[in-house]
Protein backbone atom coordinates (compact mmCIF):
# COMPACT_ATOMS: atom_id res chain seq x y z
CA UNK A 1 0.00 0.00 0.00
CA UNK A 2 1.47 3.30 -1.05
CA UNK A 3 1.66 5.96 1.65
CA UNK A 4 -1.31 8.30 1.17
CA UNK A 5 -1.77 11.88 2.40
CA UNK A 6 -4.34 11.96 5.22
CA UNK A 7 -4.92 14.35 8.05
CA UNK A 8 -2.31 13.89 10.75
CA UNK A 9 -0.07 11.29 9.10
CA UNK A 10 2.86 13.57 8.16
CA UNK A 11 2.74 12.53 4.50
CA UNK A 12 5.49 13.70 2.18
CA UNK A 13 6.44 12.56 -1.31
CA UNK A 14 9.93 11.57 -0.21
CA UNK A 15 8.42 9.01 2.22
CA UNK A 16 6.33 7.39 -0.52
CA UNK A 17 7.54 4.07 -1.91
CA UNK A 18 6.08 3.90 -5.43
CA UNK A 19 4.51 0.74 -6.79
CA UNK A 20 7.35 0.29 -9.31
CA UNK A 21 9.92 0.29 -6.50
CA UNK A 22 7.91 -2.25 -4.48
CA UNK A 23 7.66 -4.59 -7.45
CA UNK A 24 11.34 -4.20 -8.26
CA UNK A 25 12.23 -4.97 -4.63
CA UNK A 26 10.24 -8.19 -4.39
CA UNK A 27 11.39 -9.34 -7.83
CA UNK A 28 15.00 -8.69 -6.86
CA UNK A 29 14.48 -10.56 -3.56
CA UNK A 30 13.10 -13.56 -5.43
CA UNK A 31 16.04 -13.47 -7.87
CA UNK A 32 18.60 -13.36 -5.04
CA UNK A 33 16.92 -16.38 -3.44
CA UNK A 34 17.00 -18.25 -6.77
CA UNK A 35 13.23 -18.29 -7.02
CA UNK A 36 11.13 -17.65 -10.13
CA UNK A 37 9.92 -14.14 -10.85
CA UNK A 38 6.44 -13.18 -9.73
CA UNK A 39 3.96 -13.00 -12.58
CA UNK A 40 1.29 -10.34 -12.94
CA UNK A 41 -2.21 -11.74 -12.55
CA UNK A 42 -5.38 -10.39 -14.09
CA UNK A 43 -7.71 -8.60 -11.65
CA UNK A 44 -10.39 -10.65 -9.92
CA UNK A 45 -12.91 -7.98 -10.93
CA UNK A 46 -13.01 -4.65 -12.75
CA UNK A 47 -13.19 -2.91 -9.38
CA UNK A 48 -10.05 -4.39 -7.79
CA UNK A 49 -7.76 -1.85 -6.20
CA UNK A 50 -4.72 -4.10 -5.84
CA UNK A 51 -2.42 -5.11 -8.70
CA UNK A 52 -1.94 -8.82 -8.12
CA UNK A 53 1.21 -10.92 -8.52
CA UNK A 54 1.98 -14.57 -7.89
CA UNK A 55 5.17 -16.55 -7.70
CA UNK A 56 4.78 -19.78 -9.69
CA UNK A 57 4.20 -22.70 -7.31
CA UNK A 58 3.22 -20.49 -4.35
CA UNK A 59 -0.26 -20.60 -2.84
CA UNK A 60 -0.62 -16.92 -1.97
CA UNK A 61 -0.60 -13.75 -4.02
CA UNK A 62 1.07 -10.38 -3.60
CA UNK A 63 -1.15 -7.33 -3.92
CA UNK A 64 0.13 -3.80 -4.42
CA UNK A 65 -2.26 -0.89 -3.94
CA UNK A 66 -0.84 2.07 -5.84
CA UNK A 67 -3.27 4.83 -5.00
CA UNK A 68 -0.71 7.58 -5.61
CA UNK A 69 1.52 6.61 -8.55
CA UNK A 70 -0.97 4.54 -10.58
CA UNK A 71 -4.39 5.45 -9.19
CA UNK A 72 -7.20 2.93 -9.59
CA UNK A 73 -9.90 5.58 -9.19
CA UNK A 74 -11.58 4.95 -12.54
CA UNK A 75 -12.69 1.48 -11.46
CA UNK A 76 -13.44 2.26 -7.82
CA UNK A 77 -16.96 1.33 -6.76
CA UNK A 78 -16.50 1.87 -3.04
CA UNK A 79 -18.52 3.95 -0.62
CA UNK A 80 -17.78 4.40 3.06
CA UNK A 81 -19.93 5.29 6.04
CA UNK A 82 -18.01 6.89 8.88
CA UNK A 83 -18.63 6.09 12.54
CA UNK A 84 -20.44 9.46 12.68
CA UNK A 85 -22.91 8.26 10.04
CA UNK A 86 -21.54 10.28 7.15
CA UNK A 87 -21.46 8.72 3.69
CA UNK A 88 -18.23 9.36 1.78
CA UNK A 89 -17.78 8.44 -1.88
CA UNK A 90 -13.98 8.68 -1.93
CA UNK A 91 -11.12 8.32 0.51
CA UNK A 92 -9.87 11.68 -0.72
CA UNK A 93 -13.23 13.38 -1.19
CA UNK A 94 -14.13 16.57 0.63
CA UNK A 95 -17.87 16.07 0.54
CA UNK A 96 -19.98 13.87 2.78
CA UNK A 97 -23.68 13.18 3.27
CA UNK A 98 -25.17 12.62 6.72
CA UNK A 99 -27.14 9.41 6.59
CA UNK A 100 -27.38 9.43 10.38
CA UNK A 101 -29.23 12.76 10.33
CA UNK A 102 -31.62 11.52 7.65
CA UNK A 103 -32.33 8.32 9.57
CA UNK A 104 -32.87 10.21 12.83
CA UNK A 105 -35.29 12.51 11.03
CA UNK A 106 -37.30 9.51 9.81
CA UNK A 107 -36.19 9.41 6.18
CA UNK A 108 -37.80 6.69 4.11
CA UNK A 109 -35.82 3.90 2.49
CA UNK A 110 -36.43 5.61 -0.84
CA UNK A 111 -34.93 8.86 0.46
CA UNK A 112 -31.85 7.03 1.73
CA UNK A 113 -31.46 5.19 -1.58
CA UNK A 114 -31.76 8.53 -3.37
CA UNK A 115 -29.05 10.06 -1.15
CA UNK A 116 -26.69 7.16 -1.82
CA UNK A 117 -27.40 7.46 -5.55
CA UNK A 118 -26.61 11.18 -5.40
CA UNK A 119 -23.30 10.42 -3.69
CA UNK A 120 -22.40 7.87 -6.36
CA UNK A 121 -23.25 10.34 -9.13
CA UNK A 122 -20.96 12.93 -7.53
CA UNK A 123 -17.88 10.70 -7.49
CA UNK A 124 -14.96 12.36 -9.22
CA UNK A 125 -12.95 10.49 -11.84
CA UNK A 126 -9.86 10.49 -9.62
CA UNK A 127 -8.46 11.45 -6.23
CA UNK A 128 -11.61 13.15 -4.96
CA UNK A 129 -11.36 15.76 -7.73
CA UNK A 130 -7.71 16.63 -7.16
CA UNK A 131 -5.11 16.51 -9.93
CA UNK A 132 -2.41 14.60 -8.12
CA UNK A 133 -1.04 13.47 -4.77
CA UNK A 134 0.50 16.87 -4.10
CA UNK A 135 -2.80 18.71 -4.48
CA UNK A 136 -4.38 16.30 -2.00
CA UNK A 137 -2.40 18.00 0.76
CA UNK A 138 -4.45 21.17 0.18
CA UNK A 139 -7.70 19.68 1.49
CA UNK A 140 -7.24 21.21 4.95
CA UNK A 141 -9.95 20.42 7.49
CA UNK A 142 -12.07 18.69 4.83
CA UNK A 143 -9.63 15.78 4.84
CA UNK A 144 -10.53 13.13 7.36
CA UNK A 145 -7.87 10.77 8.71
CA UNK A 146 -8.00 7.24 7.28
CA UNK A 147 -9.15 5.83 10.61
CA UNK A 148 -12.25 8.08 10.51
CA UNK A 149 -13.10 6.94 6.97
CA UNK A 150 -13.13 3.24 7.69
CA UNK A 151 -10.24 2.68 5.28
Phi and psi in degrees as GROMACS dihedral restraints (atoms count N, CA, C in turn):
[ dihedral_restraints ]
;  ai    aj    ak    al  type     phi  dphi    fc
    3     4     5     6     1   -70.4    20    10
    4     5     6     7     1   145.6    20    10
    6     7     8     9     1   -65.9    20    10
    7     8     9    10     1   124.2    20    10
    9    10    11    12     1  -113.6    20    10
   10    11    12    13     1   146.3    20    10
   12    13    14    15     1   -76.6    20    10
   13    14    15    16     1   111.2    20    10
   15    16    17    18     1  -130.5    20    10
   16    17    18    19     1   158.9    20    10
   18    19    20    21     1   -53.8    20    10
   19    20    21    22     1   124.6    20    10
   21    22    23    24     1    82.4    20    10
   22    23    24    25     1     7.2    20    10
   24    25    26    27     1  -105.5    20    10
   25    26    27    28     1     9.8    20    10
   27    28    29    30     1    55.8    20    10
   28    29    30    31     1    40.2    20    10
   30    31    32    33     1   -63.9    20    10
   31    32    33    34     1   141.8    20    10
   33    34    35    36     1  -152.5    20    10
   34    35    36    37     1   149.6    20    10
   36    37    38    39     1   -59.8    20    10
   37    38    39    40     1   -32.7    20    10
   39    40    41    42     1   -74.8    20    10
   40    41    42    43     1    -7.5    20    10
   42    43    44    45     1   -99.0    20    10
   43    44    45    46     1    -4.3    20    10
   45    46    47    48     1   -81.8    20    10
   46    47    48    49     1   129.9    20    10
   48    49    50    51     1  -101.5    20    10
   49    50    51    52     1   107.9    20    10
   51    52    53    54     1   -66.4    20    10
   52    53    54    55     1   154.3    20    10
   54    55    56    57     1   -49.1    20    10
   55    56    57    58     1   -46.6    20    10
   57    58    59    60     1   -57.9    20    10
   58    59    60    61     1   -39.3    20    10
   60    61    62    63     1   -69.4    20    10
   61    62    63    64     1   -37.7    20    10
   63    64    65    66     1   -62.2    20    10
   64    65    66    67     1   -47.5    20    10
   66    67    68    69     1   -63.1    20    10
   67    68    69    70     1   -44.5    20    10
   69    70    71    72     1   -59.2    20    10
   70    71    72    73     1   -41.1    20    10
   72    73    74    75     1   -65.4    20    10
   73    74    75    76     1   -45.0    20    10
   75    76    77    78     1   -74.5    20    10
   76    77    78    79     1   -30.1    20    10
   78    79    80    81     1   -66.7    20    10
   79    80    81    82     1   -42.4    20    10
   81    82    83    84     1   -63.9    20    10
   82    83    84    85     1   -40.4    20    10
   84    85    86    87     1   -60.8    20    10
   85    86    87    88     1   -44.7    20    10
   87    88    89    90     1   -61.7    20    10
   88    89    90    91     1   -43.0    20    10
   90    91    92    93     1   -61.2    20    10
   91    92    93    94     1   -45.2    20    10
   93    94    95    96     1   -61.4    20    10
   94    95    96    97     1   -35.5    20    10
   96    97    98    99     1   -82.3    20    10
   97    98    99   100     1    -1.6    20    10
   99   100   101   102     1    75.2    20    10
  100   101   102   103     1    23.0    20    10
  102   103   104   105     1   -99.6    20    10
  103   104   105   106     1   158.5    20    10
  105   106   107   108     1   -67.3    20    10
  106   107   108   109     1   154.5    20    10
  108   109   110   111     1   -67.2    20    10
  109   110   111   112     1   146.4    20    10
  111   112   113   114     1   -68.9    20    10
  112   113   114   115     1   143.5    20    10
  114   115   116   117     1  -109.7    20    10
  115   116   117   118     1   140.7    20    10
  117   118   119   120     1   -70.6    20    10
  118   119   120   121     1   133.4    20    10
  120   121   122   123     1  -103.1    20    10
  121   122   123   124     1   153.9    20    10
  123   124   125   126     1   -71.0    20    10
  124   125   126   127     1   156.4    20    10
  126   127   128   129     1   -66.4    20    10
  127   128   129   130     1   152.5    20    10
  129   130   131   132     1   -70.2    20    10
  130   131   132   133     1   -31.3    20    10
  132   133   134   135     1  -150.5    20    10
  133   134   135   136     1   167.6    20    10
  135   136   137   138     1   -64.5    20    10
  136   137   138   139     1   -18.7    20    10
  138   139   140   141     1  -102.9    20    10
  139   140   141   142     1    11.5    20    10
  141   142   143   144     1   -62.1    20    10
  142   143   144   145     1   143.4    20    10
  144   145   146   147     1  -102.4    20    10
  145   146   147   148     1   -19.4    20    10
  147   148   149   150     1   -95.4    20    10
  148   149   150   151     1   140.1    20    10
  150   151   152   153     1   -86.9    20    10
  151   152   153   154     1   125.1    20    10
  153   154   155   156     1  -101.1    20    10
  154   155   156   157     1   142.9    20    10
  156   157   158   159     1  -135.9    20    10
  157   158   159   160     1   151.8    20    10
  159   160   161   162     1  -144.7    20    10
  160   161   162   163     1   138.7    20    10
  162   163   164   165     1   -87.1    20    10
  163   164   165   166     1   126.5    20    10
  165   166   167   168     1   -51.9    20    10
  166   167   168   169     1   130.8    20    10
  168   169   170   171     1    90.0    20    10
  169   170   171   172     1   -11.3    20    10
  171   172   173   174     1   -90.5    20    10
  172   173   174   175     1   150.5    20    10
  174   175   176   177     1   -78.4    20    10
  175   176   177   178     1   -41.8    20    10
  177   178   179   180     1   -84.6    20    10
  178   179   180   181     1   176.3    20    10
  180   181   182   183     1  -127.4    20    10
  181   182   183   184     1   159.2    20    10
  183   184   185   186     1  -108.5    20    10
  184   185   186   187     1   129.5    20    10
  186   187   188   189     1  -118.3    20    10
  187   188   189   190     1   132.3    20    10
  189   190   191   192     1  -117.6    20    10
  190   191   192   193     1   124.1    20    10
  192   193   194   195     1  -103.4    20    10
  193   194   195   196     1   110.9    20    10
  195   196   197   198     1  -109.3    20    10
  196   197   198   199     1    65.1    20    10
  198   199   200   201     1   -69.0    20    10
  199   200   201   202     1   -15.2    20    10
  201   202   203   204     1  -103.8    20    10
  202   203   204   205     1   -46.9    20    10
  204   205   206   207     1   -93.8    20    10
  205   206   207   208     1   -15.3    20    10
  207   208   209   210     1  -152.0    20    10
  208   209   210   211     1    65.7    20    10
  210   211   212   213     1   -55.5    20    10
  211   212   213   214     1   141.3    20    10
  213   214   215   216     1  -100.3    20    10
  214   215   216   217     1    13.0    20    10
  216   217   218   219     1   -52.4    20    10
  217   218   219   220     1   -38.3    20    10
  219   220   221   222     1   -59.6    20    10
  220   221   222   223     1   -26.8    20    10
  222   223   224   225     1  -104.9    20    10
  223   224   225   226     1     2.3    20    10
  225   226   227   228     1   -69.9    20    10
  226   227   228   229     1   129.0    20    10
  228   229   230   231     1  -121.3    20    10
  229   230   231   232     1    24.4    20    10
  231   232   233   234     1   -93.0    20    10
  232   233   234   235     1   145.5    20    10
  234   235   236   237     1  -128.2    20    10
  235   236   237   238     1   154.0    20    10
  237   238   239   240     1  -131.7    20    10
  238   239   240   241     1   146.0    20    10
  240   241   242   243     1  -117.3    20    10
  241   242   243   244     1   122.1    20    10
  243   244   245   246     1   -74.0    20    10
  244   245   246   247     1   167.2    20    10
  246   247   248   249     1   -62.2    20    10
  247   248   249   250     1   -22.3    20    10
  249   250   251   252     1   -87.2    20    10
  250   251   252   253     1     5.1    20    10
  252   253   254   255     1    82.9    20    10
  253   254   255   256     1    18.4    20    10
  255   256   257   258     1   -97.7    20    10
  256   257   258   259     1   129.2    20    10
  258   259   260   261     1   -82.7    20    10
  259   260   261   262     1   130.2    20    10
  261   262   263   264     1  -123.2    20    10
  262   263   264   265     1   136.3    20    10
  264   265   266   267     1   -99.6    20    10
  265   266   267   268     1     1.5    20    10
  267   268   269   270     1  -160.2    20    10
  268   269   270   271     1   141.4    20    10
  270   271   272   273     1   -56.8    20    10
  271   272   273   274     1   -32.8    20    10
  273   274   275   276     1  -102.5    20    10
  274   275   276   277     1     1.6    20    10
  276   277   278   279     1   -67.8    20    10
  277   278   279   280     1   155.4    20    10
  279   280   281   282     1  -106.1    20    10
  280   281   282   283     1    -4.3    20    10
  282   283   284   285     1  -111.2    20    10
  283   284   285   286     1   142.6    20    10
  285   286   287   288     1  -141.2    20    10
  286   287   288   289     1   159.2    20    10
  288   289   290   291     1  -126.4    20    10
  289   290   291   292     1   126.1    20    10
  291   292   293   294     1   -80.9    20    10
  292   293   294   295     1    98.8    20    10
  294   295   296   297     1   -73.3    20    10
  295   296   297   298     1   -34.7    20    10
  297   298   299   300     1   -58.8    20    10
  298   299   300   301     1   -45.7    20    10
  300   301   302   303     1   -62.0    20    10
  301   302   303   304     1   -43.6    20    10
  303   304   305   306     1   -62.4    20    10
  304   305   306   307     1   -44.0    20    10
  306   307   308   309     1   -64.1    20    10
  307   308   309   310     1   -45.0    20    10
  309   310   311   312     1   -63.0    20    10
  310   311   312   313     1   -28.8    20    10
  312   313   314   315     1   -88.8    20    10
  313   314   315   316     1     8.2    20    10
  315   316   317   318     1    82.1    20    10
  316   317   318   319     1    24.0    20    10
  318   319   320   321     1   -57.4    20    10
  319   320   321   322     1   143.5    20    10
  321   322   323   324     1   -75.0    20    10
  322   323   324   325     1   165.1    20    10
  324   325   326   327     1   -58.1    20    10
  325   326   327   328     1   -40.1    20    10
  327   328   329   330     1   -62.2    20    10
  328   329   330   331     1   -39.5    20    10
  330   331   332   333     1   -66.5    20    10
  331   332   333   334     1   -39.1    20    10
  333   334   335   336     1   -67.1    20    10
  334   335   336   337     1   -43.2    20    10
  336   337   338   339     1   -60.9    20    10
  337   338   339   340     1   -40.1    20    10
  339   340   341   342     1   -62.9    20    10
  340   341   342   343     1   -41.9    20    10
  342   343   344   345     1   -64.2    20    10
  343   344   345   346     1   -42.8    20    10
  345   346   347   348     1   -63.4    20    10
  346   347   348   349     1   -43.3    20    10
  348   349   350   351     1   -59.8    20    10
  349   350   351   352     1   -40.5    20    10
  351   352   353   354     1   -62.1    20    10
  352   353   354   355     1   -42.8    20    10
  354   355   356   357     1   -62.5    20    10
  355   356   357   358     1   -41.8    20    10
  357   358   359   360     1   -63.4    20    10
  358   359   360   361     1   -43.9    20    10
  360   361   362   363     1   -62.8    20    10
  361   362   363   364     1   -27.1    20    10
  363   364   365   366     1   -90.2    20    10
  364   365   366   367     1     4.2    20    10
  366   367   368   369     1   -62.7    20    10
  367   368   369   370     1   135.8    20    10
  369   370   371   372     1   -81.8    20    10
  370   371   372   373     1   162.1    20    10
  372   373   374   375     1   -70.7    20    10
  373   374   375   376     1   -24.7    20    10
  375   376   377   378     1  -161.7    20    10
  376   377   378   379     1   148.0    20    10
  378   379   380   381     1    46.0    20    10
  379   380   381   382     1    41.9    20    10
  381   382   383   384     1    61.3    20    10
  382   383   384   385     1    24.8    20    10
  384   385   386   387     1    93.9    20    10
  385   386   387   388     1     0.9    20    10
  387   388   389   390     1   -90.9    20    10
  388   389   390   391     1   155.8    20    10
  390   391   392   393     1   -73.2    20    10
  391   392   393   394     1   -41.5    20    10
  393   394   395   396     1  -156.9    20    10
  394   395   396   397     1  -179.7    20    10
  396   397   398   399     1   -64.6    20    10
  397   398   399   400     1   -25.9    20    10
  399   400   401   402     1   -74.7    20    10
  400   401   402   403     1   -37.7    20    10
  402   403   404   405     1   -69.4    20    10
  403   404   405   406     1   -23.8    20    10
  405   406   407   408     1   -60.1    20    10
  406   407   408   409     1   -28.4    20    10
  408   409   410   411     1   -67.2    20    10
  409   410   411   412     1   -15.9    20    10
  411   412   413   414     1   -88.0    20    10
  412   413   414   415     1     9.3    20    10
  414   415   416   417     1   -74.4    20    10
  415   416   417   418     1   -18.3    20    10
  417   418   419   420     1    58.1    20    10
  418   419   420   421     1  -135.9    20    10
  420   421   422   423     1   -75.1    20    10
  421   422   423   424     1    -2.5    20    10
  423   424   425   426     1   -83.7    20    10
  424   425   426   427     1    -9.8    20    10
  426   427   428   429     1   -91.3    20    10
  427   428   429   430     1   116.9    20    10
  429   430   431   432     1   -86.9    20    10
  430   431   432   433     1   150.1    20    10
  432   433   434   435     1   -68.4    20    10
  433   434   435   436     1   153.6    20    10
  435   436   437   438     1   -52.9    20    10
  436   437   438   439     1   -40.8    20    10
  438   439   440   441     1   -61.9    20    10
  439   440   441   442     1   -31.5    20    10
  441   442   443   444     1   -78.2    20    10
  442   443   444   445     1   -19.6    20    10
  444   445   446   447     1   -91.2    20    10
  445   446   447   448     1    -8.8    20    10
  447   448   449   450     1    75.5    20    10
  448   449   450   451     1    30.9    20    10
